[in-house]
Amino acid sequence: SGELVASHLGIDRKTVNRRLAVEGETFSSIVNGVRIELARRYIGTESRSFTQTAQLLGFSGLPTFSRWFKGEFGVSPKGWRAKT
């Protein structure tokens, strides 16, 4: 969470948000960008199940991850894996 990151950095959450805003970013946009990169990597390998991938990316469950994935990539995780 943003609160946890701020605490780890020893600063207030509002300070984190202000500093990110200067760079044209938000905490959510950074998290989403990291999720996109990791999803590409994790879905590309068949050694991880979609449920494991959802958990690793911090989603509450497979349905939530699948909706997010389709929204980001325009195809289901299964469809993406089939293409690679």
Sine and cosine of phi, psi and omega as CSV:
sin_phi,cos_phi,sin_psi,cos_psi,sin_omega,cos_omega
0.00,0.00,0.34,-0.94,0.05,-1.00
-0.88,0.47,-0.59,0.81,0.03,-1.00
-0.89,0.45,-0.67,0.74,0.01,-1.00
-0.91,0.41,-0.67,0.74,0.03,-1.00
-0.89,0.46,-0.72,0.69,0.01,-1.00
-0.86,0.50,-0.70,0.72,0.02,-1.00
-0.87,0.48,-0.69,0.72,0.01,-1.00
-0.88,0.47,-0.59,0.81,0.02,-1.00
-0.99,0.16,-0.19,0.98,0.01,-1.00
0.97,0.25,0.46,0.89,0.03,-1.00
-0.73,-0.68,0.21,-0.98,0.00,-1.00
-0.97,0.24,0.49,-0.87,0.02,-1.00
-0.85,0.52,-0.62,0.79,0.02,-1.00
-0.89,0.45,-0.57,0.82,0.04,-1.00
-0.91,0.40,-0.67,0.74,0.06,-1.00
-0.86,0.52,-0.74,0.67,-0.02,-1.00
-0.87,0.49,-0.67,0.74,0.02,-1.00
-0.90,0.44,-0.70,0.72,-0.02,-1.00
-0.91,0.41,-0.62,0.79,0.06,-1.00
-0.92,0.39,-0.64,0.77,0.00,-1.00
-0.88,0.48,-0.59,0.80,0.05,-1.00
-0.86,0.51,-0.56,0.83,0.00,-1.00
-1.00,0.01,0.03,1.00,-0.01,-1.00
0.97,0.25,0.43,0.90,-0.03,-1.00
-0.84,-0.54,0.27,-0.96,0.19,-0.98
-0.78,-0.63,0.28,-0.96,0.04,-1.00
-0.86,0.51,-0.69,0.73,-0.02,-1.00
-0.89,0.45,-0.63,0.78,-0.01,-1.00
-0.92,0.39,-0.58,0.82,0.04,-1.00
-0.93,0.36,-0.71,0.70,0.03,-1.00
-0.86,0.51,-0.70,0.71,-0.01,-1.00
-0.90,0.44,-0.66,0.76,0.03,-1.00
-0.88,0.47,-0.66,0.75,0.04,-1.00
-0.92,0.40,-0.67,0.74,0.04,-1.00
-0.87,0.50,-0.67,0.74,0.01,-1.00
-0.87,0.50,-0.75,0.66,-0.01,-1.00
-0.88,0.48,-0.73,0.69,-0.01,-1.00
-0.93,0.37,-0.60,0.80,0.03,-1.00
-0.87,0.49,-0.70,0.71,0.05,-1.00
-0.83,0.56,-0.72,0.70,-0.03,-1.00
-0.92,0.39,-0.74,0.67,-0.07,-1.00
-0.94,0.35,-0.63,0.77,-0.02,-1.00
-0.95,0.31,-0.47,0.88,0.01,-1.00
-0.91,0.41,-0.31,0.95,0.01,-1.00
-0.94,-0.35,0.74,-0.67,-0.02,-1.00
-0.99,0.13,0.04,1.00,-0.01,-1.00
-0.98,0.22,-0.24,0.97,0.04,-1.00
-0.93,-0.36,0.69,-0.73,0.09,-1.00
-0.97,0.25,0.30,-0.95,0.04,-1.00
-0.91,0.42,-0.56,0.83,0.04,-1.00
-0.90,0.43,-0.69,0.72,0.05,-1.00
-0.88,0.48,-0.67,0.74,0.01,-1.00
-0.88,0.47,-0.70,0.71,0.03,-1.00
-0.85,0.53,-0.70,0.72,0.01,-1.00
-0.91,0.42,-0.70,0.71,0.00,-1.00
-0.88,0.47,-0.52,0.85,-0.03,-1.00
-1.00,0.01,0.02,1.00,0.11,-0.99
1.00,0.06,0.32,0.95,0.04,-1.00
-1.00,0.07,0.47,-0.88,-0.04,-1.00
-0.95,0.31,-0.35,0.94,0.02,-1.00
-0.07,-1.00,0.09,-1.00,-0.04,-1.00
-0.89,0.46,-0.67,0.74,0.01,-1.00
-0.87,0.49,-0.65,0.76,0.02,-1.00
-0.90,0.43,-0.71,0.71,0.04,-1.00
-0.88,0.47,-0.70,0.71,-0.03,-1.00
-0.88,0.47,-0.67,0.75,0.05,-1.00
-0.89,0.45,-0.72,0.70,0.03,-1.00
-0.87,0.49,-0.74,0.67,-0.04,-1.00
-0.85,0.52,-0.73,0.68,-0.01,-1.00
-0.90,0.43,-0.59,0.81,0.06,-1.00
-0.91,0.42,-0.58,0.81,-0.02,-1.00
-0.99,0.14,-0.64,0.77,-0.15,-0.99
-0.94,-0.33,-0.18,0.98,0.02,-1.00
0.97,0.24,0.18,0.98,-0.01,-1.00
-0.47,-0.88,0.41,-0.91,0.02,-1.00
-0.95,0.32,0.34,-0.94,0.07,-1.00
-0.83,0.56,-0.63,0.77,0.01,-1.00
-0.90,0.44,-0.68,0.73,0.04,-1.00
-0.89,0.45,-0.64,0.77,0.03,-1.00
-0.89,0.46,-0.74,0.68,-0.03,-1.00
-0.89,0.46,-0.60,0.80,0.00,-1.00
-0.90,0.43,-0.52,0.86,0.00,-1.00
-0.97,0.25,-0.43,0.90,-0.08,-1.00
-1.00,-0.01,0.00,0.00,0.00,0.00
